[in-house]
Amino acid sequence: MKFLADANTPGLLVDALNSPGHDVFWAYTVPRTPDVELIEKAASERRVVITFDKDFGELVFKRGHSVAVVLIRLRETNMKETVSVLMDLVRSEGENLHRLFCVVENTRIRKTPLP
């Protein structure tokens, strides 16, 4: 699976995604790239965006960018727990992840079909 990890995504999470052989582009390697450009790259390369930034919700639902996003909103968790939750989501949804906007919270994962 192909992912675009937003610049705010910790390196440990990027490494975890890379380890099972996924293709991960990390926006941290291209500083100050606007979110619109990142979402356009994700769309053109069929990548799922991984982010901690709520602005991607606006880009998808208010501005019409049809790109799969996993928005991580976990509170008071360590990176090991965050990695575990994300990897479980990737395994459970598989290719279906490309059709969803997911918000990962402490008590639930909200999955909304893309417009």
Secondary structure by P-SEA (a helix, b strand, c coil): cbbbbcccccaaaaaaaaccccbbbbccccccccaaaaaaaaaaabbbbbcccaaaaaacccccccccccccccccccaaaaaaaaaaaaaaacccccccbbbbcccbbbbbccc
